[in-house]
Every structure is written in C-alpha cells, then in structure tokens.
C-alpha cells in the first residue's frame, strides 16, 4: 500500500506522537470498511475512529461522476450528526471540492479566511453544514483516474498538522480499494439465492503459470483463511469457523500478506481476484 508506507516514513520522525496508537486506529478503520457497506455506512464507520486521529468536526466522502460533472455526498457527518445528501457542480470554479477534483491535488488549510485564495478567487459559502475555519481535501484515484474525494473540516483554526494529510490519504486509499473491490465483486458470479454470491476456487488448470506459482506459496490453512476473507467474514468469525484463535488468524493473515506481497486485507482480496484464484 504505497500511500500507507509514505505516511509511515514521513511522520515517524516526529517522536511527540504515539505512532503505534495511530497505526492501531488506522487498522481498526480498515477493518470496519467492507464491501457490504453503503457509502453512507462507510462514512459513518470511518467517522467512528477518525476523530481519534484528527479534528473531523465535518467528515465526508464525495463521489465524482465525470459524465454528469457532479460530486455527490451521501452520509456527510457534522459534529456526530448526519447532513442530508446533496450534489454539487464539479466544474464550479468557486468550490474547494471542485478544485480538488479538477486539479487532482490535495487542499490543506489551517486558516480558511486567509488561505482560500490559494485555490479560489472568492471565499466559498458552504452548501451544507457550518462554515469551516480549517480543512483538508484529498482526491480519490482509482487506476489513475479521479473518482471522488475525502475531506475533513472543522470550525477551529490551526488544528491540522502535516501528518493529518498523510492519514487522510491513507483513509482515502481504504475507501478507494473498497469501492474497487465492491465493483469487482459485483460481477455476475454464481448466485445461490438471488443476493448471496457462492464463491469458489478456480480450477488450477485454468490458472496462468504466474498465478499458479503464486498460489502454491500458500499453505492449505492460509488458503482457507484467504477464502473466508474473500467471503467478507471478519477475523473473529473466521476464527470461529475454523475453530482456532483470533490470534492465530492474525498470524495467518500476516503470512498471507507477506507471501502475496500486499499490506492489508483489501489488497489481498483484490489480488486473489485479479489472479483468478477465486471466482
């Protein structure tokens, strides 16, 4: 996970912050985000933990529709309360979200009254919620194409530090990977009851040489764990299903990540699907 590594390298020099705790919270955020969640639920799940990492008085994920030139927010949260869904013009030249999408760059402001002019000609009036004093916007990219943005905003000035930008990039990366996985998982696999997919291992003779070689690195138990990860079960449920401890599941998942050359659950699932192991 490139962005996660970049964040780790960039902020670890600051000894005044408990990075172990920060990483633990980020891991919890990642575990909460699954393909079964709607965008509103993903936003709420992130909000549960993001305020332990930074001031997220307002938190939102916006989805960009290039064809319609709109940015849609579903489930935006302000001070613990959900804001009604709304959309905005993605080519509006006096909106920070639009600037972020059009320029494919992040926005970092600790004093919006003074810094908005770096991005816009006029100070924007919020379409929803309170007027922020500080804000961070990060574009979300999928296969080098902007698909949305993630933002935190607050009514207080001078509360954000550089590592908060890296944290938000990491959270955005979780969201993008989940959206990509949900898209891949929506392909017409075998359906058993109209809604539930019946996942299965692909026949080995149908795998490419590269794919089979990578698969053979996994032990039988690791393949069992990986298969259950793909089905969407959390670690605790996997442990119960295999009659082993949650700690043992954690060890197996770390081994899987290492052998697959990935850094997290979502990346492992995506790679397993991309390699054609499970369909």
Phi, psi and omega per residue, in radians:
X1 nan 1.715 -2.964
X2 -1.014 -0.831 -3.070
X3 -1.155 -0.649 3.122
X4 -1.077 -0.767 3.122
X5 -1.115 -0.740 3.133
X6 -1.040 -0.776 3.125
X7 -1.071 -0.820 -3.110
X8 -1.009 -0.790 -3.114
X9 -1.191 -0.661 -3.033
X10 -1.289 -0.607 -2.998
X11 -1.798 -0.214 -3.061
X12 -1.126 -0.314 -3.134
X13 -1.229 -0.360 -3.119
X14 -1.517 1.808 -3.030
X15 -1.394 -0.128 -3.085
X16 -1.404 -0.095 -3.111
X17 -1.981 2.423 3.118
X18 -1.388 1.584 -3.064
X19 -1.202 -0.512 3.093
X20 -1.076 -0.777 3.112
X21 -1.151 -0.730 3.133
X22 -1.062 -0.785 3.130
X23 -1.128 -0.648 3.117
X24 -1.094 -0.736 3.121
X25 -1.155 -0.703 3.099
X26 -1.082 -0.687 3.094
X27 -1.102 -0.662 3.099
X28 -1.128 -0.688 3.098
X29 -1.046 -0.798 -3.121
X30 -1.095 -0.698 -3.130
X31 -1.149 -0.533 -3.100
X32 -1.280 -0.499 -3.052
X33 -1.513 2.010 3.110
X34 -2.266 2.864 -3.101
X35 -1.208 -0.264 3.137
X36 -1.329 -0.230 -3.073
X37 -1.517 2.529 2.996
X38 -1.359 2.973 3.109
X39 -1.035 -0.698 3.103
X40 -1.070 -0.726 -3.132
X41 -1.241 -0.613 3.075
X42 -1.094 -0.787 3.123
X43 -1.041 -0.780 3.137
X44 -1.142 -0.701 -3.130
X45 -1.106 -0.733 3.116
X46 -1.166 -0.722 -3.090
X47 -1.052 -0.516 3.137
X48 -1.006 -0.530 -3.058
X49 -2.037 -0.396 -3.014
X50 -1.082 -0.528 -3.134
X51 -1.273 -0.175 3.006
X52 -1.427 -0.222 -3.092
X53 -1.874 -0.489 -3.124
X54 -2.853 2.990 3.093
X55 -1.361 1.815 3.112
X56 -2.004 1.050 3.078
X57 -0.917 -0.718 2.988
X58 -2.091 2.386 3.075
X59 -2.440 2.386 -3.115
X60 -2.733 2.653 2.977
X61 -2.044 2.169 3.119
X62 -1.897 2.358 -3.138
X63 -1.821 2.214 -3.087
X64 -1.620 2.211 3.044
X65 -1.883 1.797 -3.066
X66 -1.124 -0.694 -3.095
X67 -1.105 -0.744 -3.114
X68 -1.635 -0.098 3.139
X69 0.981 0.853 3.129
X70 -2.264 2.714 2.990
X71 -2.101 2.131 -3.074
X72 -1.962 2.268 3.090
X73 -1.882 2.181 3.068
X74 -2.210 2.076 3.091
X75 1.558 0.303 3.082
X76 -0.960 2.410 -3.092
X77 -2.108 2.344 3.057
X78 -2.250 2.132 3.106
X79 0.887 0.705 3.092
X80 1.463 -0.051 -3.107
X81 -1.987 2.457 -3.128
X82 -1.365 2.368 3.074
X83 -1.606 2.423 3.106
X84 -0.965 2.513 -3.130
X85 -1.040 2.560 3.095
X86 -2.740 2.817 3.098
X87 -2.175 2.773 3.118
X88 -2.455 2.844 3.138
X89 -1.313 2.117 -3.086
X90 -1.309 -0.197 3.120
X91 -1.903 0.206 3.055
X92 -1.118 2.131 -3.048
X93 -1.459 0.132 3.076
X94 -2.263 0.663 3.060
X95 -2.226 2.314 -3.125
X96 -1.118 -0.698 3.128
X97 -1.082 -0.728 3.122
X98 -1.119 -0.727 3.110
X99 -1.054 -0.777 3.137
X100 -1.040 -0.768 -3.132
X101 -1.201 -0.853 -3.062
X102 -1.129 -0.698 -3.083
X103 -1.606 -0.162 3.133
X104 0.958 0.718 -3.127
X105 -2.362 2.703 3.109
X106 -1.379 2.791 3.066
X107 -2.096 2.312 3.141
X108 -2.351 1.966 -3.129
X109 -2.367 2.288 3.058
X110 -1.820 -0.215 3.090
X111 -2.531 1.592 -3.032
X112 -1.073 -0.588 -3.122
X113 -1.044 -0.550 -3.104
X114 -1.764 -0.498 -2.972
X115 -1.755 -0.169 -3.100
X116 -1.026 -0.514 -3.075
X117 -1.161 -0.223 3.044
X118 -1.192 -0.392 -3.024
X119 -2.102 -0.580 -3.031
X120 -2.305 2.778 3.092
X121 -1.356 -0.593 -3.099
X122 -2.230 2.618 3.102
X123 -1.191 2.185 -3.075
X124 -1.325 2.584 3.016
X125 -1.689 2.226 -3.066
X126 -1.073 2.436 3.074
X127 -1.355 -0.423 -3.139
X128 -2.661 2.544 3.082
X129 1.367 -3.032 -3.095
X130 -1.341 2.748 3.090
X131 -1.298 2.126 -3.092
X132 -1.410 2.717 3.054
X133 -1.843 -0.350 3.105
X134 -2.559 2.661 -3.069
X135 -2.825 2.664 2.986
X136 -2.287 2.303 3.057
X137 -2.158 2.373 3.113
X138 -2.283 2.186 3.093
X139 -1.237 2.528 3.083
X140 -1.779 2.213 -3.129
X141 -2.068 2.402 3.073
X142 -2.217 2.006 -3.091
X143 0.947 0.858 3.084
X144 1.124 0.323 3.108
X145 -2.173 2.293 -3.125
X146 -1.211 2.214 -3.121
X147 -2.086 -0.065 -3.136
X148 2.924 -2.778 3.127
X149 -2.710 2.808 3.032
X150 -2.235 2.449 -3.063
X151 -2.490 2.552 2.931
X152 -2.140 2.452 3.131
X153 -2.482 2.721 -3.123
X154 -2.574 2.772 3.131
X155 -1.512 0.096 3.134
X156 -1.958 2.595 3.117
X157 -1.598 2.745 2.963
X158 0.967 0.778 -3.126
X159 -1.922 -0.214 -3.065
X160 -1.749 2.481 3.070
X161 -2.063 2.910 -3.029
X162 -1.017 -0.622 -3.099
X163 -1.201 -0.341 3.070
X164 -1.152 -0.581 3.079
X165 -1.121 -0.754 3.132
X166 -1.158 -0.646 3.094
X167 -1.098 -0.786 -3.122
X168 -1.148 -0.616 3.058
X169 -1.074 -0.714 3.133
X170 -1.146 -0.777 3.094
X171 -1.071 -0.726 3.092
X172 -1.070 -0.638 3.098
X173 -1.118 -0.679 3.069
X174 -1.042 -0.794 -3.103
X175 -1.088 -0.812 -3.118
X176 -1.068 -0.787 -3.131
X177 -1.099 -0.665 3.117
X178 -1.151 -0.748 3.111
X179 -1.103 -0.703 3.124
X180 -1.148 -0.753 3.133
X181 -1.123 -0.721 3.120
X182 -1.077 -0.674 3.128
X183 -1.141 -0.747 3.126
X184 -1.180 -0.677 -3.098
X185 -1.238 -0.285 -3.106
X186 -1.455 -0.019 3.110
X187 -1.124 2.718 -3.025
X188 -1.289 1.279 3.012
X189 -1.378 -3.128 -3.134
X190 -1.115 2.269 3.136
X191 -1.940 2.317 -3.087
X192 -1.719 -0.653 -3.069
X193 -2.311 0.322 3.135
X194 1.639 -0.385 -3.135
X195 -2.283 -0.540 -3.041
X196 -1.670 2.177 3.123
X197 -1.360 2.526 3.068
X198 -1.838 1.670 -3.118
X199 -1.287 2.614 3.110
X200 -2.610 2.717 3.043
X201 -1.304 2.426 3.079
X202 -1.311 2.565 3.080
X203 -1.082 2.379 -3.078
X204 -1.064 -0.596 -3.122
X205 -1.186 -0.261 3.122
X206 -1.603 -0.086 -3.124
X207 -1.512 2.628 3.049
X208 -1.248 2.876 3.131
X209 -1.044 -0.749 3.135
X210 -1.105 -0.780 -3.115
X211 -1.128 -0.777 -3.125
X212 -1.146 -0.703 3.130
X213 -1.053 -0.728 3.117
X214 -1.185 -0.680 -3.132
X215 -1.116 -0.660 -3.088
X216 -1.182 -0.194 3.082
X217 -1.273 -0.402 -3.092
X218 -1.488 2.469 3.028
X219 -1.331 2.930 3.126
X220 -1.064 -0.697 3.128
X221 -1.158 -0.708 3.123
X222 -1.116 -0.627 3.090
X223 -1.180 -0.642 3.081
X224 -1.080 -0.775 -3.134
X225 -1.138 -0.785 3.138
X226 -1.054 -0.747 3.141
X227 -1.042 -0.750 -3.125
X228 -1.241 -0.515 3.026
X229 -1.080 -0.760 -3.134
X230 -1.090 -0.625 -3.133
X231 -1.262 -0.160 3.054
X232 1.721 0.097 -3.127
X233 -1.297 2.438 3.035
X234 -1.296 2.899 -3.077
X235 -0.968 -0.720 -3.098
X236 -1.094 -0.722 3.141
X237 -1.209 -0.642 3.100
X238 -1.104 -0.743 3.128
X239 -1.040 -0.765 3.134
X240 -1.149 -0.658 -3.111
X241 -1.203 -0.597 -3.117
X242 -1.693 -0.019 3.111
X243 1.051 0.740 3.047
X244 -2.332 2.971 -3.042
X245 -1.353 2.771 3.095
X246 -1.111 -0.582 3.105
X247 -1.114 -0.676 3.103
X248 -1.166 -0.672 3.080
X249 -1.068 -0.728 3.123
X250 -1.049 -0.737 3.122
X251 -1.108 -0.771 3.128
X252 -1.087 -0.736 -3.118
X253 -1.146 -0.667 3.100
X254 -1.123 -0.685 3.086
X255 -1.130 -0.708 3.109
X256 -1.069 -0.816 -3.134
X257 -1.020 -0.765 -3.114
X258 -1.113 -0.803 -3.102
X259 -1.210 -0.522 -3.139
X260 -1.585 -0.072 -3.136
X261 1.043 0.837 3.077
X262 -2.253 3.051 -3.058
X263 -2.078 -0.108 -3.069
X264 -2.785 3.008 -3.099
X265 -0.995 -0.861 -3.076
X266 -1.080 -0.747 3.127
X267 -1.104 -0.667 3.127
X268 -1.127 -0.747 3.130
X269 -1.117 -0.820 3.136
X270 -1.023 -0.760 -3.098
X271 -1.184 -0.682 3.108
X272 -1.055 -0.700 3.117
X273 -1.248 -0.710 -3.135
X274 -1.128 -0.635 3.133
X275 -1.355 -0.147 3.091
X276 1.379 0.277 -3.120
X277 -1.164 -0.727 -3.043
X278 -2.173 2.404 -3.122
X279 -2.491 nan nan
